[in-house]
Amino acid sequence: MTPEPMVFVVDDDPAVTEAIEELVKLIGLKVRAYHSAGDFLKEYQRNGPACLVLDVRMPGISGLELQKRLAATGDSIPVIIVTGHGDIRMAVDAMKGGAHEFIEKPFRAQDLCDSIQKAVQSDQDTWERCRQREEAQRRIEQLTSAEREVMEMVFAGKTNRSIAAELGLSLRAVEDRRARMMKKLGIESRAELVQVVSDANSHSFVTPAK
């Protein structure tokens, strides 16, 4: 089950953070606000889908610098830049850095709410794909080397008879391995097998036969 989303807000203006907190609560999302990038970094821990609403010009670490630091750690949290000092170059830098959106103050409440909901939905989709990949990898890891060998050949579109001939096994032996493999993976068809392997995102597998 995907954890409940969290919206982080970092802005050195208390009036702005308070206004954004109220907006986020109105759309039914959890929110946590900070008045500096330093305070945010001291406490920041992401355990589920989220987005970051971020001011640009702040004492100490700027918003763009914070965005770069998060990106450098591999954190893909969607960032919405909200600033009263926007210009074209700043917007370009923010978007190049992976910002989800760039909004200038004063902003329309509905525009910010829409941006937050889109960013959170995007991150929820990412978390769900990660969950599916991890679950698929976990199931595949349960297979013995012999079962995995049969799995790869079935995935490639080979029949039980061709697998038996290629491995020098009886047809019954291949059928038994295939049955055990599918039971461990919790599937009943090759189509489901293709989905599990695709979810696992393992580049060691060949492209499935048409």
Rosetta constraint file for C-alpha pairs under 8 A:
AtomPair CA 2 CA 48 HARMONIC 6.89 0.50
AtomPair CA 2 CA 49 HARMONIC 7.78 0.50
AtomPair CA 2 CA 124 HARMONIC 7.59 0.50
AtomPair CA 2 CA 127 HARMONIC 7.10 0.50
AtomPair CA 2 CA 128 HARMONIC 6.76 0.50
AtomPair CA 3 CA 47 HARMONIC 7.23 0.50
AtomPair CA 3 CA 48 HARMONIC 5.07 0.50
AtomPair CA 3 CA 49 HARMONIC 6.89 0.50
AtomPair CA 4 CA 30 HARMONIC 7.99 0.50
AtomPair CA 4 CA 48 HARMONIC 6.60 0.50
AtomPair CA 4 CA 49 HARMONIC 6.95 0.50
AtomPair CA 5 CA 29 HARMONIC 6.76 0.50
AtomPair CA 5 CA 30 HARMONIC 6.72 0.50
AtomPair CA 5 CA 48 HARMONIC 6.10 0.50
AtomPair CA 5 CA 49 HARMONIC 4.69 0.50
AtomPair CA 5 CA 50 HARMONIC 5.14 0.50
AtomPair CA 5 CA 120 HARMONIC 6.94 0.50
AtomPair CA 5 CA 124 HARMONIC 7.66 0.50
AtomPair CA 6 CA 29 HARMONIC 6.62 0.50
AtomPair CA 6 CA 30 HARMONIC 5.03 0.50
AtomPair CA 6 CA 31 HARMONIC 5.66 0.50
AtomPair CA 6 CA 32 HARMONIC 7.46 0.50
AtomPair CA 6 CA 48 HARMONIC 7.46 0.50
AtomPair CA 6 CA 49 HARMONIC 6.51 0.50
AtomPair CA 6 CA 50 HARMONIC 4.63 0.50
AtomPair CA 6 CA 51 HARMONIC 6.79 0.50
AtomPair CA 7 CA 24 HARMONIC 7.52 0.50
AtomPair CA 7 CA 29 HARMONIC 7.05 0.50
AtomPair CA 7 CA 30 HARMONIC 6.09 0.50
AtomPair CA 7 CA 31 HARMONIC 4.62 0.50
AtomPair CA 7 CA 32 HARMONIC 6.36 0.50
AtomPair CA 7 CA 50 HARMONIC 5.44 0.50
AtomPair CA 7 CA 51 HARMONIC 5.09 0.50
AtomPair CA 7 CA 52 HARMONIC 5.97 0.50
AtomPair CA 7 CA 53 HARMONIC 7.38 0.50
AtomPair CA 7 CA 116 HARMONIC 7.93 0.50
AtomPair CA 7 CA 120 HARMONIC 7.97 0.50
AtomPair CA 8 CA 31 HARMONIC 5.80 0.50
AtomPair CA 8 CA 32 HARMONIC 5.01 0.50
AtomPair CA 8 CA 33 HARMONIC 5.82 0.50
AtomPair CA 8 CA 34 HARMONIC 7.87 0.50
AtomPair CA 8 CA 50 HARMONIC 7.36 0.50
AtomPair CA 8 CA 51 HARMONIC 6.20 0.50
AtomPair CA 8 CA 52 HARMONIC 4.70 0.50
AtomPair CA 8 CA 53 HARMONIC 6.11 0.50
AtomPair CA 9 CA 17 HARMONIC 6.60 0.50
AtomPair CA 9 CA 20 HARMONIC 7.64 0.50
AtomPair CA 9 CA 21 HARMONIC 7.77 0.50
AtomPair CA 9 CA 31 HARMONIC 7.39 0.50
AtomPair CA 9 CA 32 HARMONIC 6.23 0.50
AtomPair CA 9 CA 33 HARMONIC 4.53 0.50
AtomPair CA 9 CA 34 HARMONIC 6.10 0.50
AtomPair CA 9 CA 52 HARMONIC 5.82 0.50
AtomPair CA 9 CA 53 HARMONIC 4.71 0.50
AtomPair CA 9 CA 54 HARMONIC 6.00 0.50
AtomPair CA 10 CA 17 HARMONIC 7.24 0.50
AtomPair CA 10 CA 33 HARMONIC 5.92 0.50
AtomPair CA 10 CA 34 HARMONIC 4.82 0.50
AtomPair CA 10 CA 35 HARMONIC 5.66 0.50
AtomPair CA 10 CA 36 HARMONIC 6.11 0.50
AtomPair CA 10 CA 37 HARMONIC 6.45 0.50
AtomPair CA 10 CA 40 HARMONIC 7.10 0.50
AtomPair CA 10 CA 52 HARMONIC 7.57 0.50
AtomPair CA 10 CA 53 HARMONIC 6.31 0.50
AtomPair CA 10 CA 54 HARMONIC 4.99 0.50
AtomPair CA 10 CA 55 HARMONIC 6.19 0.50
AtomPair CA 11 CA 16 HARMONIC 6.99 0.50
AtomPair CA 11 CA 17 HARMONIC 6.09 0.50
AtomPair CA 11 CA 33 HARMONIC 7.92 0.50
AtomPair CA 11 CA 34 HARMONIC 6.52 0.50
AtomPair CA 11 CA 35 HARMONIC 5.03 0.50
AtomPair CA 11 CA 36 HARMONIC 6.29 0.50
AtomPair CA 11 CA 54 HARMONIC 6.28 0.50
AtomPair CA 11 CA 55 HARMONIC 5.02 0.50
AtomPair CA 11 CA 58 HARMONIC 7.18 0.50
AtomPair CA 12 CA 17 HARMONIC 7.85 0.50
AtomPair CA 12 CA 34 HARMONIC 7.59 0.50
AtomPair CA 12 CA 35 HARMONIC 4.26 0.50
AtomPair CA 12 CA 36 HARMONIC 5.67 0.50
AtomPair CA 12 CA 55 HARMONIC 7.68 0.50
AtomPair CA 12 CA 58 HARMONIC 5.99 0.50
AtomPair CA 12 CA 59 HARMONIC 7.73 0.50
AtomPair CA 13 CA 17 HARMONIC 6.46 0.50
AtomPair CA 13 CA 35 HARMONIC 6.83 0.50
AtomPair CA 14 CA 18 HARMONIC 6.02 0.50
AtomPair CA 14 CA 35 HARMONIC 6.92 0.50
AtomPair CA 15 CA 19 HARMONIC 6.18 0.50
AtomPair CA 16 CA 20 HARMONIC 6.16 0.50
AtomPair CA 17 CA 21 HARMONIC 5.97 0.50
AtomPair CA 17 CA 33 HARMONIC 6.31 0.50
AtomPair CA 17 CA 34 HARMONIC 7.62 0.50
AtomPair CA 17 CA 35 HARMONIC 7.69 0.50
AtomPair CA 18 CA 22 HARMONIC 6.32 0.50
AtomPair CA 19 CA 23 HARMONIC 6.39 0.50
AtomPair CA 20 CA 24 HARMONIC 6.14 0.50
AtomPair CA 21 CA 25 HARMONIC 6.24 0.50
AtomPair CA 21 CA 31 HARMONIC 6.21 0.50
AtomPair CA 21 CA 32 HARMONIC 7.57 0.50
AtomPair CA 21 CA 33 HARMONIC 7.21 0.50
AtomPair CA 22 CA 26 HARMONIC 6.21 0.50
AtomPair CA 23 CA 27 HARMONIC 6.68 0.50
AtomPair CA 23 CA 109 HARMONIC 7.24 0.50
AtomPair CA 23 CA 113 HARMONIC 6.96 0.50
AtomPair CA 24 CA 28 HARMONIC 6.62 0.50
AtomPair CA 24 CA 29 HARMONIC 5.66 0.50
AtomPair CA 24 CA 30 HARMONIC 7.08 0.50
AtomPair CA 24 CA 31 HARMONIC 6.54 0.50
AtomPair CA 24 CA 113 HARMONIC 7.07 0.50
AtomPair CA 25 CA 29 HARMONIC 5.42 0.50
AtomPair CA 25 CA 30 HARMONIC 6.46 0.50
AtomPair CA 25 CA 31 HARMONIC 7.09 0.50
AtomPair CA 27 CA 113 HARMONIC 7.44 0.50
AtomPair CA 34 CA 39 HARMONIC 6.32 0.50
AtomPair CA 34 CA 40 HARMONIC 5.77 0.50
AtomPair CA 35 CA 39 HARMONIC 7.06 0.50
AtomPair CA 35 CA 40 HARMONIC 7.88 0.50
AtomPair CA 36 CA 40 HARMONIC 6.39 0.50
AtomPair CA 36 CA 58 HARMONIC 6.84 0.50
AtomPair CA 36 CA 59 HARMONIC 7.26 0.50
AtomPair CA 36 CA 60 HARMONIC 7.74 0.50
AtomPair CA 36 CA 61 HARMONIC 7.61 0.50
AtomPair CA 37 CA 41 HARMONIC 6.16 0.50
AtomPair CA 37 CA 58 HARMONIC 7.88 0.50
AtomPair CA 37 CA 60 HARMONIC 7.62 0.50
AtomPair CA 37 CA 61 HARMONIC 5.77 0.50
AtomPair CA 37 CA 62 HARMONIC 7.11 0.50
AtomPair CA 37 CA 63 HARMONIC 7.15 0.50
AtomPair CA 37 CA 66 HARMONIC 6.55 0.50
AtomPair CA 38 CA 42 HARMONIC 6.32 0.50
AtomPair CA 38 CA 60 HARMONIC 7.54 0.50
AtomPair CA 38 CA 61 HARMONIC 6.74 0.50
AtomPair CA 39 CA 43 HARMONIC 6.68 0.50
AtomPair CA 40 CA 44 HARMONIC 5.58 0.50
AtomPair CA 46 CA 50 HARMONIC 7.48 0.50
AtomPair CA 48 CA 127 HARMONIC 7.23 0.50
AtomPair CA 49 CA 77 HARMONIC 7.96 0.50
AtomPair CA 49 CA 120 HARMONIC 6.48 0.50
AtomPair CA 49 CA 123 HARMONIC 5.28 0.50
AtomPair CA 49 CA 124 HARMONIC 5.13 0.50
AtomPair CA 49 CA 127 HARMONIC 6.45 0.50
AtomPair CA 50 CA 77 HARMONIC 6.34 0.50
AtomPair CA 50 CA 78 HARMONIC 7.26 0.50
AtomPair CA 50 CA 119 HARMONIC 7.87 0.50
AtomPair CA 50 CA 120 HARMONIC 5.62 0.50
AtomPair CA 50 CA 123 HARMONIC 6.40 0.50
AtomPair CA 50 CA 124 HARMONIC 7.76 0.50
AtomPair CA 51 CA 77 HARMONIC 5.62 0.50
AtomPair CA 51 CA 78 HARMONIC 4.90 0.50
AtomPair CA 51 CA 79 HARMONIC 5.93 0.50
AtomPair CA 51 CA 80 HARMONIC 7.51 0.50
AtomPair CA 51 CA 116 HARMONIC 7.04 0.50
AtomPair CA 51 CA 119 HARMONIC 6.14 0.50
AtomPair CA 51 CA 120 HARMONIC 5.76 0.50
AtomPair CA 51 CA 123 HARMONIC 7.52 0.50
AtomPair CA 52 CA 77 HARMONIC 6.85 0.50
AtomPair CA 52 CA 78 HARMONIC 6.23 0.50
AtomPair CA 52 CA 79 HARMONIC 4.77 0.50
AtomPair CA 52 CA 80 HARMONIC 6.04 0.50
AtomPair CA 53 CA 79 HARMONIC 6.04 0.50
AtomPair CA 53 CA 80 HARMONIC 4.77 0.50
AtomPair CA 53 CA 81 HARMONIC 6.06 0.50
AtomPair CA 53 CA 82 HARMONIC 6.73 0.50
AtomPair CA 53 CA 116 HARMONIC 7.96 0.50
AtomPair CA 54 CA 63 HARMONIC 6.05 0.50
AtomPair CA 54 CA 79 HARMONIC 6.89 0.50
AtomPair CA 54 CA 80 HARMONIC 6.01 0.50
AtomPair CA 54 CA 81 HARMONIC 4.93 0.50
AtomPair CA 54 CA 82 HARMONIC 5.78 0.50
AtomPair CA 54 CA 83 HARMONIC 7.95 0.50
AtomPair CA 55 CA 62 HARMONIC 7.91 0.50
AtomPair CA 55 CA 63 HARMONIC 5.50 0.50
AtomPair CA 55 CA 81 HARMONIC 5.94 0.50
AtomPair CA 55 CA 82 HARMONIC 5.10 0.50
AtomPair CA 55 CA 83 HARMONIC 5.28 0.50
AtomPair CA 56 CA 62 HARMONIC 5.62 0.50
AtomPair CA 56 CA 63 HARMONIC 4.02 0.50
AtomPair CA 56 CA 64 HARMONIC 5.99 0.50
AtomPair CA 56 CA 81 HARMONIC 6.93 0.50
AtomPair CA 56 CA 82 HARMONIC 7.08 0.50
AtomPair CA 56 CA 83 HARMONIC 5.77 0.50
AtomPair CA 56 CA 85 HARMONIC 7.78 0.50
AtomPair CA 57 CA 62 HARMONIC 5.42 0.50
AtomPair CA 57 CA 63 HARMONIC 6.30 0.50
AtomPair CA 57 CA 83 HARMONIC 7.56 0.50
AtomPair CA 57 CA 85 HARMONIC 7.61 0.50
AtomPair CA 58 CA 62 HARMONIC 5.22 0.50
AtomPair CA 58 CA 63 HARMONIC 6.91 0.50
AtomPair CA 61 CA 65 HARMONIC 6.17 0.50
AtomPair CA 61 CA 66 HARMONIC 6.47 0.50
AtomPair CA 62 CA 66 HARMONIC 6.20 0.50
AtomPair CA 63 CA 67 HARMONIC 6.17 0.50
AtomPair CA 63 CA 81 HARMONIC 7.86 0.50
AtomPair CA 64 CA 68 HARMONIC 6.27 0.50
AtomPair CA 64 CA 94 HARMONIC 6.57 0.50
AtomPair CA 65 CA 69 HARMONIC 6.20 0.50
AtomPair CA 66 CA 70 HARMONIC 6.25 0.50
AtomPair CA 67 CA 71 HARMONIC 6.25 0.50
AtomPair CA 67 CA 79 HARMONIC 7.51 0.50
AtomPair CA 67 CA 97 HARMONIC 7.09 0.50
AtomPair CA 67 CA 99 HARMONIC 7.98 0.50
AtomPair CA 68 CA 72 HARMONIC 6.07 0.50
AtomPair CA 68 CA 97 HARMONIC 6.67 0.50
AtomPair CA 69 CA 73 HARMONIC 6.57 0.50
AtomPair CA 70 CA 74 HARMONIC 6.67 0.50
AtomPair CA 70 CA 75 HARMONIC 5.37 0.50
AtomPair CA 70 CA 76 HARMONIC 7.61 0.50
AtomPair CA 71 CA 75 HARMONIC 5.38 0.50
AtomPair CA 71 CA 76 HARMONIC 6.50 0.50
AtomPair CA 71 CA 97 HARMONIC 7.70 0.50
AtomPair CA 77 CA 123 HARMONIC 7.12 0.50
AtomPair CA 78 CA 98 HARMONIC 7.77 0.50
AtomPair CA 78 CA 99 HARMONIC 6.50 0.50
AtomPair CA 78 CA 100 HARMONIC 5.52 0.50
AtomPair CA 78 CA 119 HARMONIC 5.84 0.50
AtomPair CA 78 CA 120 HARMONIC 7.57 0.50
AtomPair CA 78 CA 122 HARMONIC 8.00 0.50
AtomPair CA 78 CA 123 HARMONIC 6.93 0.50
AtomPair CA 79 CA 98 HARMONIC 7.48 0.50
AtomPair CA 79 CA 99 HARMONIC 4.83 0.50
AtomPair CA 79 CA 100 HARMONIC 5.25 0.50
AtomPair CA 79 CA 101 HARMONIC 6.97 0.50
AtomPair CA 79 CA 119 HARMONIC 7.80 0.50
AtomPair CA 80 CA 99 HARMONIC 6.00 0.50
AtomPair CA 80 CA 100 HARMONIC 5.49 0.50
AtomPair CA 80 CA 101 HARMONIC 4.87 0.50
AtomPair CA 80 CA 102 HARMONIC 5.94 0.50
AtomPair CA 80 CA 103 HARMONIC 7.38 0.50
AtomPair CA 80 CA 115 HARMONIC 7.52 0.50
AtomPair CA 80 CA 116 HARMONIC 7.57 0.50
AtomPair CA 81 CA 94 HARMONIC 7.40 0.50
AtomPair CA 81 CA 99 HARMONIC 6.88 0.50
AtomPair CA 81 CA 100 HARMONIC 7.93 0.50
AtomPair CA 81 CA 101 HARMONIC 6.18 0.50
AtomPair CA 81 CA 102 HARMONIC 4.69 0.50
AtomPair CA 81 CA 103 HARMONIC 5.98 0.50
AtomPair CA 82 CA 102 HARMONIC 6.14 0.50
AtomPair CA 82 CA 103 HARMONIC 4.78 0.50
AtomPair CA 82 CA 104 HARMONIC 5.60 0.50
AtomPair CA 82 CA 105 HARMONIC 6.59 0.50
AtomPair CA 83 CA 103 HARMONIC 6.57 0.50
AtomPair CA 83 CA 104 HARMONIC 5.03 0.50
AtomPair CA 83 CA 105 HARMONIC 5.48 0.50
AtomPair CA 84 CA 104 HARMONIC 5.52 0.50
AtomPair CA 84 CA 105 HARMONIC 4.51 0.50
AtomPair CA 84 CA 106 HARMONIC 6.92 0.50
AtomPair CA 85 CA 104 HARMONIC 7.47 0.50
AtomPair CA 85 CA 105 HARMONIC 7.96 0.50
AtomPair CA 86 CA 90 HARMONIC 6.21 0.50
AtomPair CA 86 CA 91 HARMONIC 6.77 0.50
AtomPair CA 86 CA 104 HARMONIC 6.13 0.50
AtomPair CA 87 CA 91 HARMONIC 6.20 0.50
AtomPair CA 88 CA 92 HARMONIC 6.15 0.50
AtomPair CA 89 CA 93 HARMONIC 6.15 0.50
AtomPair CA 90 CA 94 HARMONIC 6.13 0.50
AtomPair CA 91 CA 95 HARMONIC 6.15 0.50
AtomPair CA 91 CA 102 HARMONIC 6.29 0.50
AtomPair CA 92 CA 96 HARMONIC 6.00 0.50
AtomPair CA 93 CA 97 HARMONIC 6.10 0.50
AtomPair CA 94 CA 98 HARMONIC 6.60 0.50
AtomPair CA 94 CA 99 HARMONIC 5.44 0.50
AtomPair CA 94 CA 102 HARMONIC 7.39 0.50
AtomPair CA 95 CA 99 HARMONIC 4.67 0.50
AtomPair CA 95 CA 100 HARMONIC 7.07 0.50
AtomPair CA 95 CA 101 HARMONIC 7.21 0.50
AtomPair CA 95 CA 102 HARMONIC 7.56 0.50
AtomPair CA 100 CA 119 HARMONIC 6.80 0.50
AtomPair CA 101 CA 115 HARMONIC 7.22 0.50
AtomPair CA 103 CA 107 HARMONIC 6.86 0.50
AtomPair CA 103 CA 112 HARMONIC 7.78 0.50
AtomPair CA 107 CA 111 HARMONIC 7.07 0.50
AtomPair CA 107 CA 112 HARMONIC 7.01 0.50
AtomPair CA 108 CA 112 HARMONIC 6.53 0.50
AtomPair CA 109 CA 113 HARMONIC 6.16 0.50
AtomPair CA 110 CA 114 HARMONIC 6.01 0.50
AtomPair CA 111 CA 115 HARMONIC 6.20 0.50
AtomPair CA 112 CA 116 HARMONIC 6.12 0.50
AtomPair CA 113 CA 117 HARMONIC 6.17 0.50
AtomPair CA 114 CA 118 HARMONIC 6.18 0.50
AtomPair CA 115 CA 119 HARMONIC 6.09 0.50
AtomPair CA 116 CA 120 HARMONIC 6.06 0.50
AtomPair CA 117 CA 121 HARMONIC 6.04 0.50
AtomPair CA 118 CA 122 HARMONIC 6.11 0.50
AtomPair CA 119 CA 123 HARMONIC 6.30 0.50
AtomPair CA 120 CA 124 HARMONIC 6.06 0.50
AtomPair CA 121 CA 125 HARMONIC 6.22 0.50
AtomPair CA 122 CA 126 HARMONIC 6.43 0.50
AtomPair CA 123 CA 127 HARMONIC 6.19 0.50
AtomPair CA 124 CA 128 HARMONIC 6.12 0.50
AtomPair CA 125 CA 129 HARMONIC 6.25 0.50
AtomPair CA 126 CA 130 HARMONIC 6.27 0.50
AtomPair CA 127 CA 131 HARMONIC 6.10 0.50
AtomPair CA 128 CA 132 HARMONIC 6.17 0.50
AtomPair CA 129 CA 133 HARMONIC 6.13 0.50
AtomPair CA 129 CA 199 HARMONIC 7.64 0.50
AtomPair CA 130 CA 134 HARMONIC 6.13 0.50
AtomPair CA 131 CA 135 HARMONIC 6.12 0.50
AtomPair CA 132 CA 136 HARMONIC 6.07 0.50
AtomPair CA 132 CA 199 HARMONIC 6.03 0.50
AtomPair CA 132 CA 200 HARMONIC 7.49 0.50
AtomPair CA 133 CA 137 HARMONIC 6.09 0.50
AtomPair CA 133 CA 199 HARMONIC 4.71 0.50
AtomPair CA 133 CA 200 HARMONIC 4.45 0.50
AtomPair CA 133 CA 201 HARMONIC 6.65 0.50
AtomPair CA 134 CA 138 HARMONIC 6.05 0.50
AtomPair CA 134 CA 200 HARMONIC 6.73 0.50
AtomPair CA 135 CA 139 HARMONIC 6.30 0.50
AtomPair CA 135 CA 200 HARMONIC 7.72 0.50
AtomPair CA 136 CA 140 HARMONIC 6.24 0.50
AtomPair CA 136 CA 196 HARMONIC 5.48 0.50
AtomPair CA 136 CA 197 HARMONIC 6.92 0.50
AtomPair CA 136 CA 199 HARMONIC 6.00 0.50
AtomPair CA 136 CA 200 HARMONIC 4.96 0.50
AtomPair CA 137 CA 141 HARMONIC 6.11 0.50
AtomPair CA 137 CA 199 HARMONIC 7.99 0.50
AtomPair CA 137 CA 200 HARMONIC 5.02 0.50
AtomPair CA 138 CA 142 HARMONIC 6.79 0.50
AtomPair CA 139 CA 143 HARMONIC 7.46 0.50
AtomPair CA 139 CA 184 HARMONIC 6.88 0.50
AtomPair CA 139 CA 185 HARMONIC 5.49 0.50
AtomPair CA 140 CA 148 HARMONIC 7.58 0.50
AtomPair CA 140 CA 185 HARMONIC 6.72 0.50
AtomPair CA 142 CA 184 HARMONIC 7.01 0.50
AtomPair CA 143 CA 147 HARMONIC 5.66 0.50
AtomPair CA 143 CA 148 HARMONIC 5.76 0.50
AtomPair CA 143 CA 181 HARMONIC 6.52 0.50
AtomPair CA 143 CA 184 HARMONIC 7.11 0.50
AtomPair CA 144 CA 148 HARMONIC 6.07 0.50
AtomPair CA 145 CA 149 HARMONIC 6.10 0.50
AtomPair CA 146 CA 150 HARMONIC 6.48 0.50
AtomPair CA 146 CA 177 HARMONIC 7.44 0.50
AtomPair CA 147 CA 151 HARMONIC 6.09 0.50
AtomPair CA 147 CA 177 HARMONIC 5.62 0.50
AtomPair CA 147 CA 178 HARMONIC 6.79 0.50
AtomPair CA 147 CA 180 HARMONIC 7.38 0.50
AtomPair CA 147 CA 181 HARMONIC 5.49 0.50
AtomPair CA 148 CA 152 HARMONIC 6.19 0.50
AtomPair CA 148 CA 181 HARMONIC 7.35 0.50
AtomPair CA 149 CA 153 HARMONIC 6.49 0.50
AtomPair CA 150 CA 154 HARMONIC 6.10 0.50
AtomPair CA 150 CA 163 HARMONIC 7.38 0.50
AtomPair CA 150 CA 174 HARMONIC 7.45 0.50
AtomPair CA 150 CA 177 HARMONIC 7.03 0.50
AtomPair CA 150 CA 178 HARMONIC 6.42 0.50
AtomPair CA 150 CA 181 HARMONIC 7.99 0.50
AtomPair CA 151 CA 155 HARMONIC 5.96 0.50
AtomPair CA 151 CA 178 HARMONIC 7.09 0.50
AtomPair CA 151 CA 181 HARMONIC 6.92 0.50
AtomPair CA 152 CA 156 HARMONIC 6.20 0.50
AtomPair CA 152 CA 205 HARMONIC 6.79 0.50
AtomPair CA 153 CA 157 HARMONIC 6.58 0.50
AtomPair CA 153 CA 158 HARMONIC 5.66 0.50
AtomPair CA 153 CA 163 HARMONIC 6.89 0.50
AtomPair CA 154 CA 158 HARMONIC 5.20 0.50
AtomPair CA 154 CA 159 HARMONIC 6.80 0.50
AtomPair CA 154 CA 160 HARMONIC 7.86 0.50
AtomPair CA 154 CA 190 HARMONIC 7.18 0.50
AtomPair CA 155 CA 190 HARMONIC 6.96 0.50
AtomPair CA 155 CA 193 HARMONIC 6.79 0.50
AtomPair CA 155 CA 194 HARMONIC 6.10 0.50
AtomPair CA 155 CA 208 HARMONIC 5.71 0.50
AtomPair CA 155 CA 209 HARMONIC 7.56 0.50
AtomPair CA 156 CA 206 HARMONIC 6.51 0.50
AtomPair CA 156 CA 207 HARMONIC 6.81 0.50
AtomPair CA 156 CA 208 HARMONIC 4.73 0.50
AtomPair CA 156 CA 209 HARMONIC 5.39 0.50
AtomPair CA 157 CA 208 HARMONIC 6.38 0.50
AtomPair CA 157 CA 209 HARMONIC 5.01 0.50
AtomPair CA 157 CA 210 HARMONIC 7.73 0.50
AtomPair CA 158 CA 162 HARMONIC 6.17 0.50
AtomPair CA 158 CA 163 HARMONIC 6.40 0.50
AtomPair CA 159 CA 163 HARMONIC 6.16 0.50
AtomPair CA 160 CA 164 HARMONIC 6.07 0.50
AtomPair CA 160 CA 171 HARMONIC 6.61 0.50
AtomPair CA 160 CA 174 HARMONIC 6.32 0.50
AtomPair CA 160 CA 175 HARMONIC 6.76 0.50
AtomPair CA 161 CA 165 HARMONIC 6.23 0.50
AtomPair CA 161 CA 171 HARMONIC 6.07 0.50
AtomPair CA 162 CA 166 HARMONIC 6.08 0.50
AtomPair CA 163 CA 167 HARMONIC 6.05 0.50
AtomPair CA 163 CA 174 HARMONIC 7.16 0.50
AtomPair CA 164 CA 168 HARMONIC 5.67 0.50
AtomPair CA 164 CA 169 HARMONIC 4.73 0.50
AtomPair CA 164 CA 170 HARMONIC 5.75 0.50
AtomPair CA 164 CA 171 HARMONIC 5.52 0.50
AtomPair CA 164 CA 173 HARMONIC 7.87 0.50
AtomPair CA 164 CA 174 HARMONIC 5.99 0.50
AtomPair CA 165 CA 169 HARMONIC 6.52 0.50
AtomPair CA 165 CA 170 HARMONIC 7.89 0.50
AtomPair CA 169 CA 173 HARMONIC 6.25 0.50
AtomPair CA 169 CA 174 HARMONIC 6.76 0.50
AtomPair CA 170 CA 174 HARMONIC 6.55 0.50
AtomPair CA 171 CA 175 HARMONIC 6.19 0.50
AtomPair CA 172 CA 176 HARMONIC 6.14 0.50
AtomPair CA 173 CA 177 HARMONIC 6.26 0.50
AtomPair CA 174 CA 178 HARMONIC 6.01 0.50
AtomPair CA 175 CA 179 HARMONIC 6.05 0.50
AtomPair CA 176 CA 180 HARMONIC 6.23 0.50
AtomPair CA 177 CA 181 HARMONIC 6.04 0.50
AtomPair CA 178 CA 182 HARMONIC 6.13 0.50
AtomPair CA 179 CA 183 HARMONIC 6.13 0.50
AtomPair CA 180 CA 184 HARMONIC 6.22 0.50
AtomPair CA 181 CA 185 HARMONIC 6.28 0.50
AtomPair CA 182 CA 186 HARMONIC 5.96 0.50
AtomPair CA 182 CA 187 HARMONIC 5.30 0.50
AtomPair CA 182 CA 188 HARMONIC 6.41 0.50
AtomPair CA 182 CA 189 HARMONIC 7.96 0.50
AtomPair CA 182 CA 193 HARMONIC 7.83 0.50
AtomPair CA 183 CA 187 HARMONIC 6.35 0.50
AtomPair CA 183 CA 188 HARMONIC 7.75 0.50
AtomPair CA 185 CA 193 HARMONIC 7.98 0.50
AtomPair CA 187 CA 192 HARMONIC 5.92 0.50
AtomPair CA 187 CA 193 HARMONIC 6.69 0.50
AtomPair CA 188 CA 192 HARMONIC 6.86 0.50
AtomPair CA 189 CA 193 HARMONIC 6.45 0.50
AtomPair CA 190 CA 194 HARMONIC 6.17 0.50
AtomPair CA 191 CA 195 HARMONIC 6.46 0.50
AtomPair CA 192 CA 196 HARMONIC 6.29 0.50
AtomPair CA 193 CA 197 HARMONIC 6.21 0.50
AtomPair CA 194 CA 198 HARMONIC 6.00 0.50
AtomPair CA 194 CA 208 HARMONIC 7.17 0.50
AtomPair CA 195 CA 199 HARMONIC 6.02 0.50
AtomPair CA 196 CA 200 HARMONIC 6.23 0.50
AtomPair CA 197 CA 201 HARMONIC 6.55 0.50
AtomPair CA 197 CA 202 HARMONIC 6.94 0.50
AtomPair CA 197 CA 205 HARMONIC 7.98 0.50
AtomPair CA 198 CA 202 HARMONIC 7.22 0.50
